[in-house]
Amino acid sequence: MNWLNNWTRPSRLKAKGIIGMNRRNIYYIGRYNDRRLYPLVDDKLQTKLLAQTHDITTPALIGTVRTQFGVKRIASMLPRHAGFVVKPAKGSGGKGILVVDKADDGGFAKPSGARLTLADIQRHVSNILSGLYSLGGSPDVAVVETLINFEDSMMAYTHEGVPDIRVIVFKGYPVMAMMRLSTAASDGKANLHQGAVGVGIDMASGHALRGVQFDRPCQRHPDTRHDLASLVVPQWDTLLNLAASCYEMTGLGYLGTDMVLDREHGPMLLELNARPGLAIQMTNGEGLRRRLDLIEEQPNNLPPAERVAFAQRHFARQSELVTPAARRSV
């Protein structure tokens, strides 16, 4: 309870530089994100096609379904692929994403082991097209992608799902980062509100800073029991440069970049968000305000590598997690 009170006192929040939704919406999103550019990130298919023109790696596109008549095309689209992901182009919050990691003559299997038939897949695609998962319930497009073969070193930190890395990018500078780890509580999805573990990441090194689940401190993954203190994001510099490059790609000044680590292709862009949430402050134990204020004073014409180097110099942090060795010595 003391930990929670320390965070909720207004003076404590101000001292930590915590920004709220009003400041985010008015001062950063409103000033730095031109609304005409929103479709580039609100539509995952547009984001993918745009990324391809900028040589930014994304999961390979298997195909799309745009009409209810086209739902039957799924039957010929999927059998050639061992695993795949079906998602709404305009979905949000992870809604409507169907992950299949095995396909055989008997049907399909989700990471949890639950079996699906072709009719189940077709029904899900039909629901996507009808707008069941889209922003505002508008008609949507079903996007089918190859399955991400995530880094072996990350397997101990996740439960039946692919961990992703969110990086807030402001004026092209990576500002703050966290990794989201799926759990049994989150049903294998990297959604903090559903029970995924959020881990703040040091901008300089890619090491874990602190873990949070359901807004409470977390030292170990609740399902795998693996210590979060040992978590280090592979190819961290490459990932940050990829995130920073999304500024030139979209023209959006305040942006959330979501990336994954593929064992063959390295860091890959999963999707972008023009209205990134604020929970990243909780996972880092620090507010965004100080970092954003500093970035506003910096030049706009630096290349991505120099912006990344600046962020790594100025936003380095020490981990708050207790290592297994230190825990045993207590």
Secondary structure in CASP SS format (residue, H / E / C, confidence):
PFRMAT SS
TARGET T0000
AUTHOR 0000-0000-0000
METHOD secondary structure of the structure
MODEL  1
M C 1.00
N H 1.00
W H 1.00
L H 1.00
N H 1.00
N H 1.00
W H 1.00
T H 1.00
R C 1.00
P H 1.00
S H 1.00
R H 1.00
L H 1.00
K H 1.00
A H 1.00
K C 1.00
G C 1.00
I C 1.00
I C 1.00
G C 1.00
M H 1.00
N H 1.00
R H 1.00
R H 1.00
N H 1.00
I H 1.00
Y H 1.00
Y H 1.00
I H 1.00
G H 1.00
R H 1.00
Y H 1.00
N C 1.00
D C 1.00
R H 1.00
R H 1.00
L H 1.00
Y C 1.00
P H 1.00
L H 1.00
V H 1.00
D H 1.00
D C 1.00
K H 1.00
L H 1.00
Q H 1.00
T H 1.00
K H 1.00
L H 1.00
L H 1.00
A H 1.00
Q H 1.00
T H 1.00
H C 1.00
D C 1.00
I C 1.00
T C 1.00
T C 1.00
P C 1.00
A C 1.00
L E 1.00
I E 1.00
G E 1.00
T E 1.00
V E 1.00
R C 1.00
T C 1.00
Q H 1.00
F H 1.00
G H 1.00
V H 1.00
K H 1.00
R H 1.00
I H 1.00
A H 1.00
S H 1.00
M H 1.00
L C 1.00
P C 1.00
R C 1.00
H C 1.00
A C 1.00
G C 1.00
F E 1.00
V E 1.00
V E 1.00
K E 1.00
P E 1.00
A C 1.00
K C 1.00
G E 1.00
S C 1.00
G C 1.00
G C 1.00
K C 1.00
G C 1.00
I C 1.00
L E 1.00
V E 1.00
V E 1.00
D C 1.00
K E 1.00
A E 1.00
D E 1.00
D C 1.00
G C 1.00
G E 1.00
F E 1.00
A E 1.00
K C 1.00
P C 1.00
S C 1.00
G C 1.00
A C 1.00
R E 1.00
L E 1.00
T C 1.00
L H 1.00
A H 1.00
D H 1.00
I H 1.00
Q H 1.00
R H 1.00
H H 1.00
V H 1.00
S H 1.00
N H 1.00
I H 1.00
L H 1.00
S C 1.00
G C 1.00
L C 1.00
Y C 1.00
S E 1.00
L H 1.00
G H 1.00
G H 1.00
S C 1.00
P C 1.00
D C 1.00
V C 1.00
A E 1.00
V E 1.00
V E 1.00
E E 1.00
T E 1.00
L C 1.00
I C 1.00
N C 1.00
F E 1.00
E C 1.00
D H 1.00
S H 1.00
M H 1.00
M H 1.00
A H 1.00
Y H 1.00
T C 1.00
H C 1.00
E C 1.00
G C 1.00
V C 1.00
P C 1.00
D E 1.00
I E 1.00
R E 1.00
V E 1.00
I E 1.00
V E 1.00
F E 1.00
K C 1.00
G C 1.00
Y E 1.00
P E 1.00
V E 1.00
M E 1.00
A E 1.00
M E 1.00
M E 1.00
R E 1.00
L E 1.00
S C 1.00
T C 1.00
A C 1.00
A C 1.00
S C 1.00
D C 1.00
G C 1.00
K C 1.00
A C 1.00
N C 1.00
L H 1.00
H H 1.00
Q H 1.00
G C 1.00
A C 1.00
V E 1.00
G E 1.00
V E 1.00
G E 1.00
I E 1.00
D C 1.00
M C 1.00
A C 1.00
S C 1.00
G C 1.00
H E 1.00
A E 1.00
L E 1.00
R E 1.00
G E 1.00
V E 1.00
Q E 1.00
F C 1.00
D C 1.00
R E 1.00
P E 1.00
C C 1.00
Q C 1.00
R E 1.00
H C 1.00
P C 1.00
D C 1.00
T C 1.00
R C 1.00
H C 1.00
D E 1.00
L H 1.00
A H 1.00
S H 1.00
L C 1.00
V E 1.00
V C 1.00
P C 1.00
Q C 1.00
W H 1.00
D H 1.00
T H 1.00
L H 1.00
L H 1.00
N H 1.00
L H 1.00
A H 1.00
A H 1.00
S H 1.00
C H 1.00
Y H 1.00
E H 1.00
M H 1.00
T H 1.00
G C 1.00
L C 1.00
G C 1.00
Y E 1.00
L E 1.00
G E 1.00
T E 1.00
D E 1.00
M E 1.00
V E 1.00
L E 1.00
D E 1.00
R C 1.00
E C 1.00
H C 1.00
G E 1.00
P E 1.00
M E 1.00
L E 1.00
L E 1.00
E E 1.00
L E 1.00
N E 1.00
A C 1.00
R C 1.00
P C 1.00
G C 1.00
L C 1.00
A C 1.00
I H 1.00
Q H 1.00
M H 1.00
T H 1.00
N H 1.00
G C 1.00
E C 1.00
G C 1.00
L C 1.00
R H 1.00
R H 1.00
R H 1.00
L H 1.00
D H 1.00
L H 1.00
I H 1.00
E H 1.00
E C 1.00
Q C 1.00
P C 1.00
N C 1.00
N C 1.00
L C 1.00
P C 1.00
P H 1.00
A H 1.00
E H 1.00
R H 1.00
V H 1.00
A H 1.00
F H 1.00
A H 1.00
Q H 1.00
R H 1.00
H H 1.00
F C 1.00
A C 1.00
R C 1.00
Q C 1.00
S C 1.00
E C 1.00
L C 1.00
V C 1.00
T C 1.00
P H 1.00
A H 1.00
A H 1.00
R H 1.00
R H 1.00
S H 1.00
V C 1.00
END
